[in-house]
Amino acid sequence: MDYNHITSFLDKFKKLLFQKEEIKKIVTQTIREEINHQVDDNLIKIKDGYIFIQVSPVLRSEIMIHKQRILIKLKSLVPDINFLDIK
């Protein structure tokens, strides 16, 4: 029996998951570079072009101060995805 069709089907999901994790790493790295503070990958969710960050209020304020620079840098690093806002 040939299982190549199942393997190729599962590879599509593997690529999607890998791409999603890679984008999260790019977002966390960009935030770290802009505000000089490490943000854990688990605290970031990306949905429909919005970046949701669950951090302390002080850290959130720092991110919001640099929000435009972060979004511009992300647009240059990942031009395929249109990041609309950080919340």
Backbone atoms as SQL, in Angstrom:
CREATE TABLE atoms (id INTEGER PRIMARY KEY, chain TEXT, resi INTEGER, resn TEXT, atom TEXT, x REAL, y REAL, z REAL);
INSERT INTO atoms VALUES
  (1, 'A', 1, 'MET', 'N', 0.841, -1.178, 0.000),
  (2, 'A', 1, 'MET', 'CA', 0.000, 0.000, 0.000),
  (3, 'A', 1, 'MET', 'C', 0.889, 1.245, 0.000),
  (4, 'A', 2, 'ASP', 'N', 0.492, 2.251, -0.736),
  (5, 'A', 2, 'ASP', 'CA', 1.285, 3.472, -0.885),
  (6, 'A', 2, 'ASP', 'C', 0.782, 4.557, 0.082),
  (7, 'A', 3, 'TYR', 'N', 1.676, 5.010, 0.945),
  (8, 'A', 3, 'TYR', 'CA', 1.317, 6.013, 1.929),
  (9, 'A', 3, 'TYR', 'C', 1.913, 7.386, 1.607),
  (10, 'A', 4, 'ASN', 'N', 2.381, 7.588, 0.405),
  (11, 'A', 4, 'ASN', 'CA', 2.995, 8.860, 0.037),
  (12, 'A', 4, 'ASN', 'C', 2.004, 10.013, 0.091),
  (13, 'A', 5, 'HIS', 'N', 0.748, 9.771, -0.256),
  (14, 'A', 5, 'HIS', 'CA', -0.237, 10.840, -0.215),
  (15, 'A', 5, 'HIS', 'C', -0.497, 11.306, 1.221),
  (16, 'A', 6, 'ILE', 'N', -0.460, 10.397, 2.163),
  (17, 'A', 6, 'ILE', 'CA', -0.635, 10.768, 3.570),
  (18, 'A', 6, 'ILE', 'C', 0.583, 11.540, 4.055),
  (19, 'A', 7, 'THR', 'N', 1.747, 11.106, 3.674),
  (20, 'A', 7, 'THR', 'CA', 2.980, 11.786, 4.064),
  (21, 'A', 7, 'THR', 'C', 3.016, 13.206, 3.531),
  (22, 'A', 8, 'SER', 'N', 2.649, 13.392, 2.270),
  (23, 'A', 8, 'SER', 'CA', 2.656, 14.743, 1.702),
  (24, 'A', 8, 'SER', 'C', 1.598, 15.619, 2.364),
  (25, 'A', 9, 'PHE', 'N', 0.460, 15.023, 2.716),
  (26, 'A', 9, 'PHE', 'CA', -0.596, 15.760, 3.409),
  (27, 'A', 9, 'PHE', 'C', -0.114, 16.238, 4.778),
  (28, 'A', 10, 'LEU', 'N', 0.538, 15.369, 5.521),
  (29, 'A', 10, 'LEU', 'CA', 1.047, 15.733, 6.845),
  (30, 'A', 10, 'LEU', 'C', 2.214, 16.712, 6.757),
  (31, 'A', 11, 'ASP', 'N', 2.989, 16.649, 5.689),
  (32, 'A', 11, 'ASP', 'CA', 4.085, 17.604, 5.498),
  (33, 'A', 11, 'ASP', 'C', 3.573, 19.031, 5.355),
  (34, 'A', 12, 'LYS', 'N', 2.390, 19.188, 4.762),
  (35, 'A', 12, 'LYS', 'CA', 1.797, 20.530, 4.643),
  (36, 'A', 12, 'LYS', 'C', 1.555, 21.126, 6.020),
  (37, 'A', 13, 'PHE', 'N', 1.011, 20.326, 6.931),
  (38, 'A', 13, 'PHE', 'CA', 0.764, 20.800, 8.292),
  (39, 'A', 13, 'PHE', 'C', 2.061, 21.068, 9.032),
  (40, 'A', 14, 'LYS', 'N', 3.045, 20.256, 8.791),
  (41, 'A', 14, 'LYS', 'CA', 4.350, 20.448, 9.416),
  (42, 'A', 14, 'LYS', 'C', 4.940, 21.791, 8.993),
  (43, 'A', 15, 'LYS', 'N', 4.828, 22.111, 7.706),
  (44, 'A', 15, 'LYS', 'CA', 5.333, 23.394, 7.204),
  (45, 'A', 15, 'LYS', 'C', 4.577, 24.555, 7.815),
  (46, 'A', 16, 'LEU', 'N', 3.246, 24.434, 7.933),
  (47, 'A', 16, 'LEU', 'CA', 2.450, 25.500, 8.522),
  (48, 'A', 16, 'LEU', 'C', 2.825, 25.744, 9.977),
  (49, 'A', 17, 'LEU', 'N', 2.986, 24.671, 10.738),
  (50, 'A', 17, 'LEU', 'CA', 3.363, 24.811, 12.140),
  (51, 'A', 17, 'LEU', 'C', 4.762, 25.393, 12.282),
  (52, 'A', 18, 'PHE', 'N', 5.678, 24.942, 11.437),
  (53, 'A', 18, 'PHE', 'CA', 7.034, 25.461, 11.489),
  (54, 'A', 18, 'PHE', 'C', 7.045, 26.946, 11.143),
  (55, 'A', 19, 'GLN', 'N', 6.287, 27.329, 10.134),
  (56, 'A', 19, 'GLN', 'CA', 6.234, 28.729, 9.726),
  (57, 'A', 19, 'GLN', 'C', 5.657, 29.590, 10.846),
  (58, 'A', 20, 'LYS', 'N', 4.627, 29.107, 11.509),
  (59, 'A', 20, 'LYS', 'CA', 4.007, 29.854, 12.597),
  (60, 'A', 20, 'LYS', 'C', 4.991, 30.068, 13.750),
  (61, 'A', 21, 'GLU', 'N', 5.713, 29.033, 14.115),
  (62, 'A', 21, 'GLU', 'CA', 6.702, 29.143, 15.181),
  (63, 'A', 21, 'GLU', 'C', 7.858, 30.065, 14.773),
  (64, 'A', 22, 'GLU', 'N', 8.252, 29.994, 13.514),
  (65, 'A', 22, 'GLU', 'CA', 9.331, 30.847, 13.021),
  (66, 'A', 22, 'GLU', 'C', 8.926, 32.316, 13.070),
  (67, 'A', 23, 'ILE', 'N', 7.692, 32.612, 12.722),
  (68, 'A', 23, 'ILE', 'CA', 7.200, 33.995, 12.772),
  (69, 'A', 23, 'ILE', 'C', 7.165, 34.480, 14.217),
  (70, 'A', 24, 'LYS', 'N', 6.751, 33.632, 15.144),
  (71, 'A', 24, 'LYS', 'CA', 6.754, 33.999, 16.558),
  (72, 'A', 24, 'LYS', 'C', 8.164, 34.342, 17.029),
  (73, 'A', 25, 'LYS', 'N', 9.138, 33.554, 16.598),
  (74, 'A', 25, 'LYS', 'CA', 10.529, 33.820, 16.985),
  (75, 'A', 25, 'LYS', 'C', 11.013, 35.147, 16.409),
  (76, 'A', 26, 'ILE', 'N', 10.625, 35.450, 15.176),
  (77, 'A', 26, 'ILE', 'CA', 11.014, 36.729, 14.571),
  (78, 'A', 26, 'ILE', 'C', 10.384, 37.881, 15.343),
  (79, 'A', 27, 'VAL', 'N', 9.123, 37.734, 15.737),
  (80, 'A', 27, 'VAL', 'CA', 8.438, 38.785, 16.502),
  (81, 'A', 27, 'VAL', 'C', 9.110, 38.986, 17.854),
  (82, 'A', 28, 'THR', 'N', 9.401, 37.900, 18.566),
  (83, 'A', 28, 'THR', 'CA', 10.035, 38.041, 19.878),
  (84, 'A', 28, 'THR', 'C', 11.434, 38.625, 19.758),
  (85, 'A', 29, 'GLN', 'N', 12.159, 38.239, 18.736),
  (86, 'A', 29, 'GLN', 'CA', 13.508, 38.781, 18.535),
  (87, 'A', 29, 'GLN', 'C', 13.449, 40.274, 18.219),
  (88, 'A', 30, 'THR', 'N', 12.497, 40.685, 17.403),
  (89, 'A', 30, 'THR', 'CA', 12.354, 42.096, 17.057),
  (90, 'A', 30, 'THR', 'C', 11.995, 42.914, 18.286),
  (91, 'A', 31, 'ILE', 'N', 11.083, 42.411, 19.098),
  (92, 'A', 31, 'ILE', 'CA', 10.705, 43.115, 20.326),
  (93, 'A', 31, 'ILE', 'C', 11.900, 43.206, 21.259),
  (94, 'A', 32, 'ARG', 'N', 12.642, 42.120, 21.389),
  (95, 'A', 32, 'ARG', 'CA', 13.818, 42.127, 22.261),
  (96, 'A', 32, 'ARG', 'C', 14.843, 43.161, 21.801),
  (97, 'A', 33, 'GLU', 'N', 15.053, 43.249, 20.502),
  (98, 'A', 33, 'GLU', 'CA', 16.021, 44.213, 19.974),
  (99, 'A', 33, 'GLU', 'C', 15.564, 45.651, 20.192),
  (100, 'A', 34, 'GLU', 'N', 14.271, 45.904, 20.109),
  (101, 'A', 34, 'GLU', 'CA', 13.768, 47.273, 20.236),
  (102, 'A', 34, 'GLU', 'C', 13.671, 47.753, 21.683),
  (103, 'A', 35, 'ILE', 'N', 13.285, 46.863, 22.597),
  (104, 'A', 35, 'ILE', 'CA', 13.090, 47.311, 23.983),
  (105, 'A', 35, 'ILE', 'C', 14.145, 46.769, 24.943),
  (106, 'A', 36, 'ASN', 'N', 15.076, 45.984, 24.460),
  (107, 'A', 36, 'ASN', 'CA', 16.143, 45.412, 25.280),
  (108, 'A', 36, 'ASN', 'C', 15.611, 44.592, 26.453),
  (109, 'A', 37, 'HIS', 'N', 14.578, 43.816, 26.185),
  (110, 'A', 37, 'HIS', 'CA', 14.026, 42.938, 27.204),
  (111, 'A', 37, 'HIS', 'C', 13.503, 41.679, 26.524),
  (112, 'A', 38, 'GLN', 'N', 13.776, 40.530, 27.116),
  (113, 'A', 38, 'GLN', 'CA', 13.351, 39.251, 26.554),
  (114, 'A', 38, 'GLN', 'C', 11.869, 39.021, 26.824),
  (115, 'A', 39, 'VAL', 'N', 11.116, 38.657, 25.795),
  (116, 'A', 39, 'VAL', 'CA', 9.712, 38.284, 25.917),
  (117, 'A', 39, 'VAL', 'C', 9.598, 36.816, 25.506),
  (118, 'A', 40, 'ASP', 'N', 8.971, 36.032, 26.341),
  (119, 'A', 40, 'ASP', 'CA', 8.842, 34.595, 26.090),
  (120, 'A', 40, 'ASP', 'C', 7.896, 34.332, 24.919),
  (121, 'A', 41, 'ASP', 'N', 8.224, 33.338, 24.092),
  (122, 'A', 41, 'ASP', 'CA', 7.394, 32.975, 22.938),
  (123, 'A', 41, 'ASP', 'C', 5.979, 32.583, 23.352),
  (124, 'A', 42, 'ASN', 'N', 5.837, 31.996, 24.521),
  (125, 'A', 42, 'ASN', 'CA', 4.529, 31.528, 24.975),
  (126, 'A', 42, 'ASN', 'C', 3.577, 32.674, 25.304),
  (127, 'A', 43, 'LEU', 'N', 4.111, 33.866, 25.489),
  (128, 'A', 43, 'LEU', 'CA', 3.286, 35.024, 25.838),
  (129, 'A', 43, 'LEU', 'C', 2.783, 35.777, 24.619),
  (130, 'A', 44, 'ILE', 'N', 3.121, 35.301, 23.428),
  (131, 'A', 44, 'ILE', 'CA', 2.748, 35.980, 22.189),
  (132, 'A', 44, 'ILE', 'C', 1.815, 35.101, 21.379),
  (133, 'A', 45, 'LYS', 'N', 0.733, 35.705, 20.913),
  (134, 'A', 45, 'LYS', 'CA', -0.203, 35.038, 20.003),
  (135, 'A', 45, 'LYS', 'C', -0.369, 35.946, 18.789),
  (136, 'A', 46, 'ILE', 'N', -0.405, 35.346, 17.605),
  (137, 'A', 46, 'ILE', 'CA', -0.580, 36.097, 16.370),
  (138, 'A', 46, 'ILE', 'C', -1.841, 35.577, 15.695),
  (139, 'A', 47, 'LYS', 'N', -2.781, 36.499, 15.434),
  (140, 'A', 47, 'LYS', 'CA', -4.031, 36.089, 14.803),
  (141, 'A', 47, 'LYS', 'C', -4.546, 37.217, 13.927),
  (142, 'A', 48, 'ASP', 'N', -4.781, 36.913, 12.671),
  (143, 'A', 48, 'ASP', 'CA', -5.362, 37.851, 11.698),
  (144, 'A', 48, 'ASP', 'C', -4.590, 39.155, 11.598),
  (145, 'A', 49, 'GLY', 'N', -3.277, 39.086, 11.691),
  (146, 'A', 49, 'GLY', 'CA', -2.450, 40.276, 11.557),
  (147, 'A', 49, 'GLY', 'C', -2.236, 41.048, 12.848),
  (148, 'A', 50, 'TYR', 'N', -2.856, 40.611, 13.916),
  (149, 'A', 50, 'TYR', 'CA', -2.698, 41.265, 15.213),
  (150, 'A', 50, 'TYR', 'C', -1.762, 40.441, 16.087),
  (151, 'A', 51, 'ILE', 'N', -0.914, 41.135, 16.824),
  (152, 'A', 51, 'ILE', 'CA', 0.013, 40.494, 17.746),
  (153, 'A', 51, 'ILE', 'C', -0.505, 40.758, 19.153),
  (154, 'A', 52, 'PHE', 'N', -0.867, 39.715, 19.856),
  (155, 'A', 52, 'PHE', 'CA', -1.360, 39.823, 21.229),
  (156, 'A', 52, 'PHE', 'C', -0.242, 39.419, 22.171),
  (157, 'A', 53, 'ILE', 'N', 0.081, 40.320, 23.107),
  (158, 'A', 53, 'ILE', 'CA', 1.179, 40.073, 24.043),
  (159, 'A', 53, 'ILE', 'C', 0.637, 40.126, 25.462),
  (160, 'A', 54, 'GLN', 'N', 0.909, 39.077, 26.240),
  (161, 'A', 54, 'GLN', 'CA', 0.456, 39.000, 27.623),
  (162, 'A', 54, 'GLN', 'C', 1.663, 39.152, 28.542),
  (163, 'A', 55, 'VAL', 'N', 1.975, 40.383, 28.871),
  (164, 'A', 55, 'VAL', 'CA', 3.114, 40.684, 29.731),
  (165, 'A', 55, 'VAL', 'C', 2.672, 41.656, 30.818),
  (166, 'A', 56, 'SER', 'N', 3.594, 42.020, 31.675),
  (167, 'A', 56, 'SER', 'CA', 3.282, 42.949, 32.758),
  (168, 'A', 56, 'SER', 'C', 2.929, 44.326, 32.182),
  (169, 'A', 57, 'PRO', 'N', 2.188, 45.124, 32.926),
  (170, 'A', 57, 'PRO', 'CA', 1.815, 46.452, 32.430),
  (171, 'A', 57, 'PRO', 'C', 3.013, 47.353, 32.105),
  (172, 'A', 58, 'VAL', 'N', 4.074, 47.232, 32.875),
  (173, 'A', 58, 'VAL', 'CA', 5.257, 48.049, 32.622),
  (174, 'A', 58, 'VAL', 'C', 5.897, 47.660, 31.292),
  (175, 'A', 59, 'LEU', 'N', 6.043, 46.377, 31.070),
  (176, 'A', 59, 'LEU', 'CA', 6.625, 45.889, 29.824),
  (177, 'A', 59, 'LEU', 'C', 5.711, 46.194, 28.637),
  (178, 'A', 60, 'ARG', 'N', 4.407, 46.092, 28.843),
  (179, 'A', 60, 'ARG', 'CA', 3.448, 46.424, 27.795),
  (180, 'A', 60, 'ARG', 'C', 3.576, 47.900, 27.399),
  (181, 'A', 61, 'SER', 'N', 3.729, 48.769, 28.377),
  (182, 'A', 61, 'SER', 'CA', 3.888, 50.194, 28.082),
  (183, 'A', 61, 'SER', 'C', 5.144, 50.451, 27.266),
  (184, 'A', 62, 'GLU', 'N', 6.211, 49.774, 27.605),
  (185, 'A', 62, 'GLU', 'CA', 7.464, 49.915, 26.866),
  (186, 'A', 62, 'GLU', 'C', 7.299, 49.445, 25.418),
  (187, 'A', 63, 'ILE', 'N', 6.592, 48.347, 25.237),
  (188, 'A', 63, 'ILE', 'CA', 6.344, 47.840, 23.884),
  (189, 'A', 63, 'ILE', 'C', 5.474, 48.826, 23.105),
  (190, 'A', 64, 'MET', 'N', 4.459, 49.385, 23.741),
  (191, 'A', 64, 'MET', 'CA', 3.576, 50.330, 23.066),
  (192, 'A', 64, 'MET', 'C', 4.302, 51.616, 22.664),
  (193, 'A', 65, 'ILE', 'N', 5.284, 52.025, 23.457),
  (194, 'A', 65, 'ILE', 'CA', 6.067, 53.206, 23.115),
  (195, 'A', 65, 'ILE', 'C', 6.823, 52.972, 21.812),
  (196, 'A', 66, 'HIS', 'N', 7.315, 51.753, 21.623),
  (197, 'A', 66, 'HIS', 'CA', 8.118, 51.418, 20.440),
  (198, 'A', 66, 'HIS', 'C', 7.311, 50.653, 19.385),
  (199, 'A', 67, 'LYS', 'N', 6.004, 50.687, 19.487),
  (200, 'A', 67, 'LYS', 'CA', 5.134, 49.883, 18.623),
  (201, 'A', 67, 'LYS', 'C', 5.356, 50.170, 17.136),
  (202, 'A', 68, 'GLN', 'N', 5.414, 51.420, 16.760),
  (203, 'A', 68, 'GLN', 'CA', 5.559, 51.748, 15.336),
  (204, 'A', 68, 'GLN', 'C', 6.879, 51.229, 14.768),
  (205, 'A', 69, 'ARG', 'N', 7.952, 51.395, 15.528),
  (206, 'A', 69, 'ARG', 'CA', 9.246, 50.889, 15.061),
  (207, 'A', 69, 'ARG', 'C', 9.239, 49.374, 14.948),
  (208, 'A', 70, 'ILE', 'N', 8.596, 48.701, 15.894),
  (209, 'A', 70, 'ILE', 'CA', 8.507, 47.241, 15.854),
  (210, 'A', 70, 'ILE', 'C', 7.729, 46.793, 14.625),
  (211, 'A', 71, 'LEU', 'N', 6.593, 47.433, 14.365),
  (212, 'A', 71, 'LEU', 'CA', 5.770, 47.053, 13.214),
  (213, 'A', 71, 'LEU', 'C', 6.482, 47.313, 11.889),
  (214, 'A', 72, 'ILE', 'N', 7.202, 48.424, 11.799),
  (215, 'A', 72, 'ILE', 'CA', 7.950, 48.731, 10.570),
  (216, 'A', 72, 'ILE', 'C', 9.050, 47.703, 10.346),
  (217, 'A', 73, 'LYS', 'N', 9.747, 47.357, 11.412),
  (218, 'A', 73, 'LYS', 'CA', 10.822, 46.373, 11.294),
  (219, 'A', 73, 'LYS', 'C', 10.269, 44.993, 10.922),
  (220, 'A', 74, 'LEU', 'N', 9.135, 44.618, 11.503),
  (221, 'A', 74, 'LEU', 'CA', 8.518, 43.334, 11.163),
  (222, 'A', 74, 'LEU', 'C', 8.076, 43.306, 9.705),
  (223, 'A', 75, 'LYS', 'N', 7.583, 44.425, 9.216),
  (224, 'A', 75, 'LYS', 'CA', 7.155, 44.494, 7.813),
  (225, 'A', 75, 'LYS', 'C', 8.341, 44.283, 6.873),
  (226, 'A', 76, 'SER', 'N', 9.515, 44.794, 7.260),
  (227, 'A', 76, 'SER', 'CA', 10.690, 44.601, 6.413),
  (228, 'A', 76, 'SER', 'C', 11.243, 43.175, 6.532),
  (229, 'A', 77, 'LEU', 'N', 11.100, 42.553, 7.711),
  (230, 'A', 77, 'LEU', 'CA', 11.609, 41.202, 7.908),
  (231, 'A', 77, 'LEU', 'C', 10.691, 40.130, 7.327),
  (232, 'A', 78, 'VAL', 'N', 9.380, 40.353, 7.445),
  (233, 'A', 78, 'VAL', 'CA', 8.388, 39.386, 6.963),
  (234, 'A', 78, 'VAL', 'C', 7.379, 40.119, 6.070),
  (235, 'A', 79, 'PRO', 'N', 7.760, 40.403, 4.828),
  (236, 'A', 79, 'PRO', 'CA', 6.865, 41.191, 3.963),
  (237, 'A', 79, 'PRO', 'C', 5.589, 40.459, 3.547),
  (238, 'A', 80, 'ASP', 'N', 5.554, 39.133, 3.695),
  (239, 'A', 80, 'ASP', 'CA', 4.373, 38.364, 3.301),
  (240, 'A', 80, 'ASP', 'C', 3.195, 38.563, 4.249),
  (241, 'A', 81, 'ILE', 'N', 3.496, 38.923, 5.482),
  (242, 'A', 81, 'ILE', 'CA', 2.446, 39.050, 6.506),
  (243, 'A', 81, 'ILE', 'C', 2.276, 40.529, 6.839),
  (244, 'A', 82, 'ASN', 'N', 1.021, 40.969, 6.843),
  (245, 'A', 82, 'ASN', 'CA', 0.723, 42.351, 7.173),
  (246, 'A', 82, 'ASN', 'C', 0.329, 42.429, 8.643),
  (247, 'A', 83, 'PHE', 'N', 1.274, 42.841, 9.481),
  (248, 'A', 83, 'PHE', 'CA', 0.994, 43.019, 10.896),
  (249, 'A', 83, 'PHE', 'C', 0.271, 44.348, 11.071),
  (250, 'A', 84, 'LEU', 'N', -0.951, 44.295, 11.621),
  (251, 'A', 84, 'LEU', 'CA', -1.781, 45.488, 11.738),
  (252, 'A', 84, 'LEU', 'C', -1.553, 46.249, 13.027),
  (253, 'A', 85, 'ASP', 'N', -1.404, 45.525, 14.126),
  (254, 'A', 85, 'ASP', 'CA', -1.305, 46.212, 15.416),
  (255, 'A', 85, 'ASP', 'C', -0.757, 45.250, 16.463),
  (256, 'A', 86, 'ILE', 'N', -0.305, 45.841, 17.554),
  (257, 'A', 86, 'ILE', 'CA', 0.138, 45.085, 18.717),
  (258, 'A', 86, 'ILE', 'C', -0.842, 45.402, 19.841),
  (259, 'A', 87, 'LYS', 'N', -1.374, 44.381, 20.444),
  (260, 'A', 87, 'LYS', 'CA', -2.360, 44.570, 21.531),
  (261, 'A', 87, 'LYS', 'C', -1.941, 43.810, 22.759);
